[in-house]
Every structure is written in structure tokens, then in C-alpha cells.
Amino acid sequence: MKLIVQIPCYNEEATLAQTVADIPKIIDNIDVVEILVIDDGSTDGTVEVAHQAGVDHIVSNTTNKGLARSFAKGIDACLERGADIIVNTDGDNQYAGRSIPDLVQPILQGRADIVIGDRNTDSISHFSPSKKLMQRMGSAMVRNLTGLAVGDAVSGFRAYSREAALGINVFSDFSYTVETLIQARSQRKTVVSVPVDTNPKTRDSRLSKSLLGFLKKQSVTIVRSFTMYRSLRVFSIVSLLLFLIGVIPVVRFLVYFVMGDTDGRIQSLVLGGVFITLGYVTFVLALLADAIATNRRLLEATVENVRKLNRKLDDPGNRSALGDQEDRPMAPDDAEEVMPGPVPVERDERDAASARKPHA
């Protein structure tokens, strides 16, 4: 059983060495623990510090591509290196490495596909009251929308089983945390939370310059993800709202019409008709979006199967077995049925030579 701890880094030379040092090298029921650093185009000495700290693998982006892209690149790199479990942590040493054994236990026990480290943000002293409130509201929103019992939805301290990691597809340029949870719910993955420890603050967050900016970007990610994975539900709700808004003025017109008072009421009929028409068009869009979402799920399943096949081909044992199978003579049961046809005629070599000689 191999565990790879991946650490996305952007200019983390001041904290990376301590982050690596805090990662336990021996964990019960884990045979190998390796560390992979994803250098997101750092301009300081992050890569040199990673080498000095003795990390096992380093992959680098030529330019700064952001946390979400670096996370996805790290997942692919861990899978290529044969990880059975992948733990993601931050290079700023926010998350305590001593909590990694607790984080992977639900996967080792077969109880979860994804484990989220719950920081219990209300107890973190350097979080402002407004940030704590936003964390609670955001996590509550994700729980209500996805049905996942997640206490800290934006925590980057999380563990993935190999099967769960193979199904990850990150499209956001901002953050992967909420998007991958919505995706996991769509893929029927089992997600649990475990309490984890945190370390004292080392620097400010770089995801967003302000709390409102962070909230705005996360809201866009949530809407975009739900539109992709729960399109029928989203558009059906919008369609129903438009239809109900349209029914109100239409009913108003009909009431006055029955009472014999139709003067000046035609505007209600027109307005109601417009909203009812918009509701109908939105419902048609819901059906089309659901068809597109179905195709998307098929494509994601295809991508996951291709990843699995590539990982099998990358395994030296599988490659040797495949080579032995290809070199093995076909048994009678393996041979294809040969259709009857003309019997080949054996030709003498001299006849063949004369046939190749050009005619005068």
C-alpha cells in the first residue's frame, strides 16, 4: 500500500521544509510513504528547498497556473507513480502532518473514498469572526446542495483513494475544493470528514485578496459546477419560478374577465404570457442541458477508464505479462476461424526469380 502526500507550492521556501519534516514516514497499514511537490512556477528557492528536504518527486509548471491546475497535475503525477492513497496538503504548513494517519484511516478501513480534514474553524484563533461566519455559511450551503456531511467544505487537507482520484476532473481555475465535492456527489463517492489539527498561521491566504473576492469566486464555482452536474434540477427550478410568475397576472386577468371588467387588464395577460413562454423555453433548455450532462458523464467515465488502462500499461509487471501474452503462440481455442478458400500454390524459387525479371 503506497501513500503519496502531494504539496502544491508557489513561493513556499520559508515553510516547505517544516511542512515536509512534519509528514510522518511510518503509518500503520501503509507500506510506503512518499512526498511529491508540485512547483507552480515559483520564483524563489522552493525547488531547492524541496531537494534539500529530501522529497521523493518534484513536478513543475513552467508558469504560475493556480492552485486548481496544480492540484490536478499532482493527482495525475501521483497516479502515474502508483499511489494507492493520495493526501493533499498545503505548502504553508497550515495543516498538521501528524493528522495524516487519522485522515487515511477511513480509506484503509473501506469506509470512504474521500476524506476531508475538518479544521473546526470556529476554534482557530487567527480566523476573524467574519471569516468564521463565511466558512460556516459556505459549508452549510455545500451540505444542503450536495447532501454530503462535510463540516469544512473548503479544507484542502484531504485524502483520496486511488479509485476516487481516477475520477477527478478539475475545470475551475480558482480552487478545486468545492468543485471536487460536487463532482464526488455526482459520481456517488462516499465522503466523510475527520477532525484534524492545524498549525499557527505563517502567511495570509493567496487564493483571494479579500474575503468578498473569495466568496464571489467560490459562488461562481458552485453555480458553474451545479449547472454542469445537476443541470436538470437547476434549470427546472428556474423554469418553475418563471412559470409561477407568469401564472399570477394571467389568473388576475381571468378573475377580472369573469367579473366582466376587462378594461386595462390586457397588460396582465401579455406579461403573464411572456413569463409562461420563458418558463417553457427554460424547461426545454433543462432537457437539453440534461442530455449534455449525460454525455459529460459518459465522457468522464471514458476518461477514467483510459486513465486506468494507462496506469496498467505503466506498471512494469503488467507490461511484462502483456509482452508474454503477445509472444505466446495461439492455442487452438484462441485462433480465429479460417474461412475456406483456394489452396495456396507452392512455387519454385526459380519461377519466382523469373517472375521478378523484367520482360524484354
Summary of the structure (lengths in Angstrom):
residues: 360
radius of gyration: 29.7
end to end distance: 74.2
largest distance: 110.2
contacts: 1071
relative contact order: 0.09
helix: 53%
strand: 12%
